[in-house]
Amino acid sequence: MEIAPRPFGELLSEGVTVLTRVWLRLLAPAFWAFVALGGLTIAVFAVTGSGDFLRLILDDPAALDQLTDDELLEPASRLLFSAVVAIVLQLLATGFVNLVAHKIVASDIAGIATPKNKAVSNALSRLVVLAIAGFVAIVSIIVGLAAFVVPGIWLAGSFSMLSAVVALEDLGPIAALRRSLELVRGRWWATVGFLILVGLLGSAAAQLVQLIALPVLASGDLGLGAGLGFVFLIVVQGMIVAAIAVMTTVWYIDLRARKESLLTTTLT
């Protein structure tokens, strides 16, 4: 069956509908990706000793005034290194969840029940391509922002379909970047508007989660409350990332339908 382009509102509604159908299959990959992220981040800060320095900054900033520049340089360098590693891990976890979500959503729209394990396997096989393409995109955006600001903003919107392209089209890093540019061309404002709206909804959900998690963290024994709160936040953070990826996939499919004769059988 051929997929026809649809108005903004219909795409938003379809994204929500698809999410209600696939969220259970996304739950485990999102959970374990962000559990791994949390564990590795904690390990990095523990191994480098950055955790102690960070606590000193937060709990006793006046103590920093007693340290010389040389004494500050080494722990500050370790903290910076740990922060960079944590950001890279965050991007990899987010990219993995995006790749899984794109595959599952496209399969669902095509009427094919792709097994969760197959979507995970596909995500792992394409993660390196996404990492390389994402690195090139980030560098390009930073250069654009540093130069005249506007080119960086334009590139950020133009590369917004990158993870969907990597997940659903057999392209290399540079070809995937070009493909995202091609798909968004002519629909830049609509694409950015859609993604901003979805991002705002995701932010609202995150704020709601914090309001719910605070009582959980404070309930009963501190250790139990903190543990429950941590697990709860991990699950919801992963699902928010997955939900945004679901909406992005629906938009990506619509962009393709506007550029080519797109059949449901060619989605996966």
N, C-alpha and C positions, 0 to 999 in steps of 0.2 A: 504494500500500500504506500502511495506517495504521501510525504509529509508536506503540508502546506504552511506557509508563514502565518503567524497569528498576531493579534494585537497584544500590547504590553500586559494588560490586565488578565487576559486569558493565559498567558505564559506564567504569570505569577500564581494564578489559581492552579494551573497544572503542576507547577513545581511543588506546591503544598500537597496536592493529591498524590503525586508520585512518592513524596516523602513518607506519607502514611502507609504506603505499600511496601517500601523497601527499608524502613528504619531498623527493623529487627536484624536484617542481614548486615547492616552497617555497624551495629552495636559492638560486636566483638572485635573487628579490626580496629575501630576507632579507640576502643578501650585499651587494647593491648599496645597500640602504637603510642598512646599518651602515658601509659604506665611505664613503658620502656623509656620514653622521654624524661619522665620525672625521675626514674631511678638513675639513669645515666647522668642527668644534670646534678643530682645530689652527689653522685660518685665523683664527678669532675671537681666540684667545689670542695669535697672532702679530701681528695688526693692532693690537690694544689694548696690546700690550707686557706683557700679564699673565703670559706664560710666563716672562719674566725675573724678575719679582717672585716668582712661585711657586717658581722654582728657588732664589732667595735664601732664601725661608722654609725650604725643605727642606734646602739645603746649608749655609747659614750663618745660623741663626736669631739668633746673638749679634749679627750686624750690624744687626739691627732695633733693638736697644737704643740704637744710636748715632744713630738718626733721630728727629727731632722729630715731634710729633703732626701738624703741618701737612705735613711731608714724607711721612708714612705715609698720610695721608688720600687723596691723589690716586691712588697706585698700588693702595691697598686698594679704592677705589671701582671702579677699572677691573677688578680681579680679581673683585669681586662681580658686576659687570655681565657679565663673561665667563662666570662660573659659572652665572648665571641663563640666559643664552643657551644654554649647553651643556645645561642641564637641559631647556629647551624643545625643543631639537633632539632630545634623547634621547627625549622623550615623543612627538614627531612620528614619529620613525623606528619606535618601538615600536608606535604606533598604526597606522601604515601596514602593518607586517608582520602585525599582528593582523587588520586588515581583509582583507588578501589571504588569510590562513589561514582565516578564517571562511568566506569565499566558496568556496574550494577544498574545504574539508571538507564543507560542506553539500551542494555539488554531488556530491561523491563518495558521500555517504550516499544521496543521491537517485538515484544511478546515472547521473549525467550527467557526462561528462568535460569540465568547463569549461576552456577554454584558459587557460593562465597569463596571457597578455596581457589577456584579458577580466577576469580577477580583479584584475590590476594597475590596469586602467582604472577598474573599479568602486571600488577602494580610493582612487584619486586623486580621484574625483568625490565621495566621501563623507568625505574627510579633514577638510575644513573643518567639516562638521557634527559630526564626532567631536571636533575641537579645541574648538569652542564648548561642546558638552555636557560635555566633559572639564573645561574650565575652571570651569564652573558646579559640577560635581561636586566638584572639588578645593576650591573656595572653601567650599562647603557642609560638606565634611568637616572642613576646618580650623576653621570656626566652631563646628561641633559638638564637636570635640576641645577647643577653647579654652573652651567654655562648661561642659560637664559630662562630657567625655570619651566617655561611653557613646553619646550620639547620633552622634558622629563615627564611632565604630567600627561602629555599626549602618548608617549611611549608606554607609560603605566597602563593606560586604558587600552592601548592597542595590543599589549601582550597579555591581557587579562584572560584570554581563552587558551593560554599556553598549556596548562595541565590537561585540559580536555582534549586538545589536539594530540598531545603525547600519549594519552591513555587510549584514544580511539582511532588514531591514524598511525600507520607504520612509517614514521618520519624521523629523521635524525634531528639533533638539537637546532641547527641553523634553519633547516627546512621547516621545523615546527614553529620557530619564531616568525618566519615569513608567512606561514599559513595563518597564524593568529592575526598578523597585520592585515592580511587579505580579507579574512572573515569580518573583522571589525570595521574595515574601511567602508564609509558610507553610513555606518550605524554607530559611530563613536559616542555621540551624546546619549543615544538611547541605551547603549551598553553600559556606559558609566553610570547613568541614572538608575538603571536596574540594579547594578551591583552595589551602589550606594544605599539604595532602599533595602536590599537584602542584608547588607552589612549593618545597617541601623537596627533591623529586626534582630539580627544576631547579637548585637551589643545590648539591646533591651533584654534579651533572654539571659545574657551573661550577668547583667545587673540583678535580675530576678533570682538567679542562682545564688548570688552572693547573699542576698537577703535571707534566702532559705538556709544557706550553709552556715551562717553565723550562729544561729541557735544550736545547730548540730555540733559545731565545734565547741560550744560552751556547755553542752549537756553532759551530765554525769561525770565520770572519770575523765580527766584531761587526755590521757593517752587514748582511750576508746573514742572520745569525742573527736579528737584530732584525726585519728585514723579513719573514722567514718566520714568526716568532712573531706579528707584528702581523696578518698575513693570516689565520693560523690562528685567532687569538683572535676576529677579526672574524667569520669564517665560523661559528664555534661559538656566539658570543654571539647572532648572528642566528637560528641554528637553535634555540637554547634558547628564545628568545622565541616563535618559530613553534611549537615543540612545546607550550609552555604554552597558546598560542592554540588549538591543535588540541583539547587536552583541554577547554578552556573551551567550545568550540563543541559538543562532544558533550554537555556538561552543560546548555548553553543549550537544545539540542534536546529533552532530557529534560524540562526545566522547561516548555517549551511543550506537550509531549505531556501533561503533568499538568494543564494549564489549558484545553486545547482539543483538538478532534479534529484531529490533525495528520497529514497525508499527505505522503509523500516528494515528491510533485509540487508541494507548496506551500512547500518549503524554500527554493527559489531564485527 
